[in-house]
Amino acid sequence: GLSKYHFSRRFKQRTGQSPYQFVIYERVRTARRLLRVTTHPLAQIALDVGFSSQSHFTRTFKRHVGATPGRYRAAWRE
């Protein structure tokens, strides 16, 4: 029963982040887990967690984690 504006405002008041930021955080968090526990290709993980392309996934992941998905996975495999 809330407008988009009021929902977004209340969401940010309660969580400290916008709904969009929350969704991106959850996508990256899920991708980190999948990179650790699966051998799925990066493009498949990108699509599985909701990114439209592997390049968008890689840019966003690197911005949030500080490493590319490939390097992140390799670090967990060592």
Wavefront OBJ file of the C-alpha trace (Angstrom):
o trace
v 0.000 0.000 0.000
v 2.980 2.400 -0.358
v 4.101 4.417 -3.343
v 7.526 3.587 -4.766
v 8.903 6.756 -3.209
v 7.600 5.998 0.276
v 8.669 2.364 0.102
v 12.179 3.359 -0.942
v 12.376 5.990 1.782
v 11.203 3.628 4.534
v 13.440 0.840 3.283
v 16.482 3.112 3.441
v 15.532 4.336 6.922
v 15.341 0.767 8.197
v 18.292 -0.821 6.383
v 20.625 2.099 5.672
v 20.673 1.347 1.961
v 18.374 1.825 -0.992
v 16.403 -1.144 -2.343
v 18.685 -1.185 -5.403
v 21.843 -1.224 -3.255
v 20.367 -4.045 -1.194
v 19.616 -6.139 -4.297
v 23.129 -5.611 -5.667
v 24.652 -6.511 -2.280
v 22.641 -9.739 -2.167
v 23.590 -10.627 -5.752
v 27.289 -10.152 -5.003
v 26.988 -12.084 -1.732
v 25.344 -15.011 -3.521
v 27.927 -14.858 -6.320
v 30.759 -15.035 -3.778
v 29.268 -18.221 -2.347
v 28.772 -19.762 -5.799
v 32.335 -18.922 -6.797
v 33.610 -20.739 -3.714
v 31.465 -23.874 -3.899
v 30.871 -24.489 -7.619
v 32.853 -24.758 -10.813
v 30.162 -23.109 -12.930
v 31.442 -20.699 -15.584
v 31.476 -17.027 -14.589
v 28.913 -16.173 -17.260
v 26.508 -18.734 -15.798
v 26.971 -17.400 -12.273
v 26.368 -13.865 -13.549
v 23.055 -14.926 -15.070
v 22.110 -17.086 -12.074
v 22.408 -14.192 -9.637
v 20.567 -11.738 -11.886
v 23.150 -9.779 -13.861
v 22.398 -9.139 -17.526
v 25.949 -9.885 -18.673
v 29.261 -11.200 -17.440
v 30.925 -7.824 -17.998
v 28.378 -6.011 -15.806
v 28.800 -8.730 -13.184
v 32.598 -8.420 -13.272
v 32.568 -4.615 -12.934
v 30.070 -4.683 -10.071
v 31.785 -7.577 -8.287
v 35.179 -5.865 -8.489
v 33.732 -2.601 -7.170
v 32.233 -4.388 -4.139
v 34.834 -7.068 -3.404
v 38.043 -5.509 -4.708
v 38.891 -8.392 -7.039
v 37.464 -9.815 -10.227
v 35.329 -12.943 -9.897
v 38.063 -15.035 -11.531
v 40.729 -13.839 -9.099
v 38.356 -14.261 -6.168
v 37.689 -17.862 -7.173
v 41.380 -18.559 -7.740
v 42.255 -17.204 -4.288
v 39.784 -19.633 -2.700
v 41.202 -22.567 -4.668
v 44.811 -22.030 -3.524
l 1 2 3 4 5 6 7 8 9 10 11 12 13 14 15 16 17 18 19 20 21 22 23 24 25 26 27 28 29 30 31 32 33 34 35 36 37 38 39 40 41 42 43 44 45 46 47 48 49 50 51 52 53 54 55 56 57 58 59 60 61 62 63 64 65 66 67 68 69 70 71 72 73 74 75 76 77 78
